[in-house]
Amino acid sequence: MVATIILDSMELVEVAAGWFWMGWEGGHPAERPRHRVWLDAFAIARTPVSNAEYAGFLEASGSPFPPSWDDPRFNDPGQPVVAVNWFEAALYCDWLSSERGGRCRLPTEAEWEKAARGGLEDARYPWGNETPAAARFDRPPRAEDTVANPLGLRALSGVCHEWCLDWEDEEYYAVSPDRNPQGPAHGTRRVSRGGAWRHQDPWSPVAHRSSLPPDLRYTDYGFRVVRASD
Protein backbone atom coordinates (compact mmCIF):
# COMPACT_ATOMS: atom_id res chain seq x y z
CA MET A 1 0.00 0.00 0.00
CA VAL A 2 1.33 3.45 -0.95
CA ALA A 3 1.42 5.87 1.99
CA THR A 4 0.34 9.43 1.21
CA ILE A 5 0.45 12.82 2.90
CA ILE A 6 -1.86 15.78 2.21
CA LEU A 7 0.01 19.10 2.17
CA ASP A 8 -2.37 21.99 1.54
CA SER A 9 -4.31 20.60 -1.46
CA MET A 10 -1.25 18.70 -2.68
CA GLU A 11 -1.00 14.92 -2.28
CA LEU A 12 2.49 13.57 -1.59
CA VAL A 13 3.58 9.95 -1.83
CA GLU A 14 6.05 8.57 0.70
CA VAL A 15 9.13 6.91 -0.79
CA ALA A 16 10.94 4.62 1.65
CA ALA A 17 14.65 4.80 2.33
CA GLY A 18 16.72 2.30 0.40
CA TRP A 19 18.83 1.45 -2.62
CA PHE A 20 17.89 1.68 -6.28
CA TRP A 21 19.66 1.46 -9.64
CA MET A 22 20.09 4.87 -11.29
CA GLY A 23 20.93 5.50 -14.94
CA TRP A 24 20.78 3.39 -18.08
CA GLU A 25 23.69 1.70 -19.81
CA GLY A 26 21.89 1.83 -23.16
CA GLY A 27 21.25 5.56 -23.01
CA HIS A 28 23.13 8.78 -23.62
CA PRO A 29 26.69 8.94 -22.17
CA ALA A 30 25.39 11.30 -19.46
CA GLU A 31 23.12 8.47 -18.24
CA ARG A 32 26.07 6.16 -17.66
CA PRO A 33 27.35 4.36 -15.75
CA ARG A 34 24.28 2.76 -14.25
CA HIS A 35 25.02 2.82 -10.54
CA ARG A 36 23.50 1.87 -7.22
CA VAL A 37 22.28 4.75 -5.02
CA TRP A 38 20.95 4.92 -1.46
CA LEU A 39 18.41 7.61 -0.64
CA ASP A 40 16.93 8.55 2.71
CA ALA A 41 13.14 8.55 2.94
CA PHE A 42 11.25 11.44 1.36
CA ALA A 43 7.77 12.33 0.13
CA ILE A 44 7.12 13.59 -3.39
CA ALA A 45 4.06 15.22 -4.94
CA ARG A 46 1.88 12.86 -6.93
CA THR A 47 1.62 15.46 -9.71
CA PRO A 48 3.49 18.59 -10.81
CA VAL A 49 2.43 21.85 -9.19
CA SER A 50 -0.77 22.97 -10.92
CA ASN A 51 -1.90 26.43 -11.94
CA ALA A 52 -4.47 26.32 -9.14
CA GLU A 53 -1.78 25.53 -6.54
CA TYR A 54 0.59 28.15 -7.91
CA ALA A 55 -2.14 30.82 -7.82
CA GLY A 56 -2.09 30.76 -4.02
CA PHE A 57 1.62 31.50 -4.03
CA LEU A 58 1.20 34.36 -6.51
CA GLU A 59 -1.52 35.95 -4.39
CA ALA A 60 0.45 35.64 -1.16
CA SER A 61 3.88 36.62 -2.47
CA GLY A 62 3.19 39.19 -5.15
CA SER A 63 5.57 37.31 -7.45
CA PRO A 64 5.24 37.98 -11.18
CA PHE A 65 2.81 35.88 -13.17
CA PRO A 66 4.34 33.37 -15.58
CA PRO A 67 4.33 34.78 -19.14
CA SER A 68 1.89 32.07 -20.24
CA TRP A 69 -0.58 32.73 -17.39
CA ASP A 70 -3.30 34.27 -19.58
CA ASP A 71 -2.76 31.96 -22.56
CA PRO A 72 -5.77 29.58 -22.84
CA ARG A 73 -3.46 26.77 -23.94
CA PHE A 74 -1.72 26.82 -20.57
CA ASN A 75 -4.02 28.31 -17.91
CA ASP A 76 -6.47 25.53 -17.07
CA PRO A 77 -6.40 25.29 -13.23
CA GLY A 78 -5.65 21.56 -13.44
CA GLN A 79 -2.73 21.87 -15.85
CA PRO A 80 0.84 21.95 -14.52
CA VAL A 81 2.06 25.51 -14.14
CA VAL A 82 4.67 26.15 -16.84
CA ALA A 83 7.01 28.97 -17.91
CA VAL A 84 8.33 29.16 -14.35
CA ASN A 85 12.10 29.43 -13.98
CA TRP A 86 14.20 27.49 -11.45
CA PHE A 87 14.38 30.40 -8.98
CA GLU A 88 10.60 30.84 -8.98
CA ALA A 89 10.08 27.12 -8.47
CA ALA A 90 12.49 27.20 -5.51
CA LEU A 91 10.67 30.24 -4.05
CA TYR A 92 7.36 28.40 -4.28
CA CYS A 93 8.87 25.54 -2.26
CA ASP A 94 10.14 27.99 0.36
CA TRP A 95 6.69 29.59 0.56
CA LEU A 96 5.01 26.21 0.93
CA SER A 97 7.44 25.34 3.74
CA SER A 98 6.56 28.51 5.65
CA GLU A 99 2.83 28.09 5.07
CA ARG A 100 2.42 24.39 5.81
CA GLY A 101 5.48 23.36 7.83
CA GLY A 102 8.21 20.87 7.07
CA ARG A 103 11.03 21.43 4.61
CA CYS A 104 9.73 21.53 1.06
CA ARG A 105 12.09 21.84 -1.90
CA LEU A 106 12.71 20.67 -5.42
CA PRO A 107 13.70 17.00 -5.74
CA THR A 108 17.26 15.99 -6.40
CA GLU A 109 17.54 14.20 -9.71
CA ALA A 110 18.22 10.96 -7.80
CA GLU A 111 14.99 11.41 -5.82
CA TRP A 112 13.08 12.19 -9.00
CA GLU A 113 14.38 9.08 -10.76
CA LYS A 114 13.78 6.74 -7.82
CA ALA A 115 10.23 8.02 -7.39
CA ALA A 116 9.55 7.94 -11.13
CA ARG A 117 10.76 4.35 -11.40
CA GLY A 118 8.35 3.34 -8.66
CA GLY A 119 10.25 0.09 -8.10
CA LEU A 120 10.42 -0.84 -11.81
CA GLU A 121 14.21 -0.87 -11.81
CA ASP A 122 14.67 -2.32 -15.30
CA ALA A 123 11.82 -0.53 -17.07
CA ARG A 124 12.57 2.09 -19.70
CA TYR A 125 9.63 4.31 -18.79
CA PRO A 126 7.99 5.13 -15.43
CA TRP A 127 5.08 2.78 -16.21
CA GLY A 128 6.93 -0.04 -18.04
CA ASN A 129 8.67 -0.69 -21.34
CA GLU A 130 6.03 0.44 -23.83
CA THR A 131 5.22 3.98 -24.92
CA PRO A 132 1.60 5.04 -24.32
CA ALA A 133 -0.93 4.33 -27.04
CA ALA A 134 -2.22 7.91 -26.76
CA ALA A 135 -1.08 10.48 -29.28
CA ARG A 136 1.38 13.14 -28.18
CA PHE A 137 -0.12 16.25 -26.61
CA ASP A 138 -0.31 19.71 -28.23
CA ARG A 139 -0.15 21.41 -24.82
CA PRO A 140 0.52 20.31 -21.21
CA PRO A 141 -2.32 17.95 -20.25
CA ARG A 142 -3.98 17.73 -16.86
CA ALA A 143 -2.14 15.19 -14.73
CA GLU A 144 -5.29 13.05 -14.42
CA ASP A 145 -5.11 12.44 -18.17
CA THR A 146 -1.66 10.82 -18.01
CA VAL A 147 -0.39 7.32 -17.24
CA ALA A 148 0.49 6.58 -13.60
CA ASN A 149 3.53 4.65 -12.40
CA PRO A 150 3.31 1.95 -9.66
CA LEU A 151 3.44 4.61 -6.92
CA GLY A 152 0.55 6.48 -8.50
CA LEU A 153 2.71 9.39 -9.69
CA ARG A 154 1.46 11.01 -12.89
CA ALA A 155 2.73 13.36 -15.61
CA LEU A 156 6.24 11.89 -15.46
CA SER A 157 6.80 11.89 -19.21
CA GLY A 158 5.14 13.54 -22.19
CA VAL A 159 3.97 16.55 -20.16
CA CYS A 160 6.73 18.95 -19.11
CA HIS A 161 10.34 18.92 -18.04
CA GLU A 162 10.54 19.23 -14.24
CA TRP A 163 13.16 21.33 -12.50
CA CYS A 164 15.44 19.46 -10.08
CA LEU A 165 17.66 20.77 -7.29
CA ASP A 166 20.98 19.76 -8.83
CA TRP A 167 23.44 21.62 -10.99
CA GLU A 168 24.04 19.77 -14.26
CA ASP A 169 27.24 17.90 -15.12
CA GLU A 170 27.12 15.24 -17.85
CA GLU A 171 30.03 13.36 -16.23
CA TYR A 172 28.67 13.47 -12.68
CA TYR A 173 27.66 9.80 -12.54
CA ALA A 174 31.31 8.75 -12.74
CA VAL A 175 32.08 10.50 -9.44
CA SER A 176 28.67 10.57 -7.74
CA PRO A 177 28.55 9.39 -4.11
CA ASP A 178 26.43 6.31 -3.56
CA ARG A 179 24.42 7.88 -0.73
CA ASN A 180 22.09 10.87 -1.14
CA PRO A 181 23.85 12.48 -4.13
CA GLN A 182 23.19 16.20 -4.45
CA GLY A 183 24.89 16.93 -7.77
CA PRO A 184 27.99 19.06 -8.34
CA ALA A 185 28.67 22.10 -6.19
CA HIS A 186 28.62 24.54 -9.11
CA GLY A 187 27.36 24.84 -12.66
CA THR A 188 25.60 26.96 -15.24
CA ARG A 189 22.51 24.81 -15.89
CA ARG A 190 20.05 23.08 -13.56
CA VAL A 191 18.98 19.50 -14.13
CA SER A 192 15.49 18.75 -15.36
CA ARG A 193 13.71 15.43 -15.75
CA GLY A 194 10.70 14.07 -17.63
CA GLY A 195 9.71 14.21 -21.29
CA ALA A 196 7.88 17.30 -22.53
CA TRP A 197 4.82 17.87 -24.71
CA ARG A 198 6.67 20.16 -27.12
CA HIS A 199 9.13 17.51 -28.34
CA GLN A 200 8.61 15.40 -31.45
CA ASP A 201 9.08 12.36 -29.19
CA PRO A 202 7.81 13.47 -25.78
CA TRP A 203 8.11 10.07 -24.08
CA SER A 204 11.52 10.41 -22.46
CA PRO A 205 12.89 7.29 -20.73
CA VAL A 206 12.97 7.50 -16.95
CA ALA A 207 16.79 7.72 -16.90
CA HIS A 208 16.96 10.56 -19.44
CA ARG A 209 18.69 13.72 -18.21
CA SER A 210 18.05 17.25 -19.49
CA SER A 211 18.99 20.72 -18.25
CA LEU A 212 18.45 24.44 -18.75
CA PRO A 213 19.96 27.69 -17.44
CA PRO A 214 17.98 28.44 -14.27
CA ASP A 215 16.76 31.90 -15.32
CA LEU A 216 14.91 30.72 -18.44
CA ARG A 217 11.14 30.17 -18.70
CA TYR A 218 9.72 27.75 -21.26
CA THR A 219 6.15 26.49 -21.70
CA ASP A 220 7.38 22.90 -21.42
CA TYR A 221 9.04 23.44 -18.01
CA GLY A 222 7.27 22.89 -14.68
CA PHE A 223 8.13 21.32 -11.33
CA ARG A 224 6.95 19.12 -8.47
CA VAL A 225 7.64 19.33 -4.74
CA VAL A 226 9.48 17.08 -2.31
CA ARG A 227 9.16 17.15 1.45
CA ALA A 228 12.39 15.92 2.97
CA SER A 229 12.48 13.63 6.00
CA ASP A 230 14.99 15.81 7.89
N, C-alpha and C positions, 0 to 999 in steps of 0.2 A: 504494500500500500504506500502511495506517495504522500508524504507529509507536506502540508501547506500552511502558509502564514498569510494573514490578511493585513496589509500595510496600507492605510488609507483605503482607497478603492482597488489597490493593486494586489494581486495574488502572487505570492512567492512560493517556490517549490524548494524544499530542503534537499540539499545534496550532501550525502554523508562523506565524512573523511575517508580517504583511501587512495590507492594507486589506480592509475589508468594509463593506457598507451596513447601518447600524443604524437601527431604527425602521420605521414603516409609515405612509404618508400617509393610508391609509384607516382608521386606527384611532382610538383615543381621543386627545384633544389632547395628553396626556402622552407619546404615542408619536411626536409630530411635533416638528420636521421630520425626515424621513428624512435621514440625514447619513452621510458617509463617515468611517470611523474606522480608524486604524492601531493595531495592538496588537503588542507584542513577543511572542516565542514563549512558550508556557506549556504545561503538561500538566494535564489535567483528568480527574477520576475518571469511569470509564465509567458508573457508577451512583451514586445517592445512598449515603451512609454507611448501612450496614445495622445492625440490632440486634446481629448477631454481632460486627461491627467495633467498635461502640460499647461493647460489654460489656468489651472489653479496657481501654478508657479508664476505665470506671467502677471496675474492679478495681484499676487502678494508681493512680488519683487520689483515690478515695474521694468523688467527686462524687455528688450526689444522683441517684437514679434518676428518669427521666422519669415523670410521673404515670400514664402509660398502660402502664408497663413490664409489669405483671402482667395486663393486659387481653388475653384471647385473640384479640381482633380485631386487635391491634397488635403482638404479641410473637413472631411467627414470626421465627426467626433471619435469614431471607432478606428480610424486609420492610425498607423504609427505617425507620430510627429516626425517630420523630415525637414531638411535644410537647417538643421541645428549644428553648430560647430562643436568641437570637442570641449572647449571651455564652457560653453552654455550647457552642454550635457553634464559636465562636472558640477556646475553651479546648481543645476536641478537636484543632483544627488545630495549636495550639501544642504539645500533647502529642505529636502525631504527628511534628512537626518534631524534637523532642528525642529521640524514640525511634528514628527512621529516617533522620534527616539531611535536609538541604535545607530550604527555607523553604516550609512548607505553610500555607495560609490559605484563607479563603472566596474565591470568584471575585468580581471586579468584575462589575457587570451587563453591561458591554461584553464581557468574557470569556465570561460565560455565554451571551449571545446569539450571539456568533460561533461558539462551540463547538456550540450547539444548532442553528444553521442548517446547519452541516456543509458549507458551500459552496453550499447552495440559497438563493441571495440573494433570489430573488423568491417563494419559497414562503411560504405562510401558516403552515404548521406545520413542526415539525422534520423530518418525513418527507416532506412534499409539500403538496399543496393540498386533500386530502380528509381528513375526519375518519375515525378508525378504524371498522371495521364492528362491532367488539366493543361490547357494552353498557357503560355506565359502571359503575365499581366501587363496592362498598358498604363498602370499607375499602382502605387502601393495598396494592396488589398487590406481589408480588415483582417485581423489575426484569426478570427473565427472561421475565415474562409480558406485557411491554409492547413496543411498536413501536420499533425502532432507527432512528436517523438515519443518513446516509451515513458518519459517523465511527464508527458502532457504539455511540454513546451511547444509553442507555435511560432510561425513566421521566422523560422531559422534559415531559410534559403528561399530565394525567389522574390523576396519582399524588399528589404533594404540592407545595406551594409550597416553594421552596428559598431559604434565606437567602443574600443577597449581601453584599459588603463595604460597599457604598455607603450613605450617608445618602440619603433620598428627597427629591426636589424635582420636582414635576410640570413645571416650566418649565426644567429643567436642560438639555435638549437644545438650547435656543436659545443657550446660552452655553458648551456643552461644548467642551473642546479636542479637536482632531482626532487627537491622539496619546495613547494610554494614559489615557483619562479615568478618574478615581477617584471621581467624584461630588462633591457639595458638601462644604464643610469641616464643616458643622454640620447638625443636624436633630433631629427628634423620632421619626422612624420609619426603619427600615432597609428597603432594597429587597428584594423577593423576586421570584422568577421561576418560571414553570411552572404549569400548571393543576393543580387539586387535586381529589381524589376526592369531596370533600364538596359540591362545587358542583353545581347543577342541570345546567350545561354545563361539564364539567371540562376540555374540550379547548381550553385557552387558546392563541391564536396565539403564535408564537415571539417577536413583538415586544411582547407584552402585559406591562405593568408593574404590580406590586402592591407592597404594603408593610405593615408592622406595627410597633408599638412594640417595641423589642428585648427587653424583659423578659417578653413574653407567650409562653405555650406553648399551641399548638393541635395537635390530632391530624391536621391536614392541613399541618403545617409540618415540613420536614426540611432537609437540606443535603448538598452534595457538596464535595469538596476540590479545590483547585488547588495545584500545585507550580510556583512561579514560576521563571523562568530565571535571575534574579539572585541 
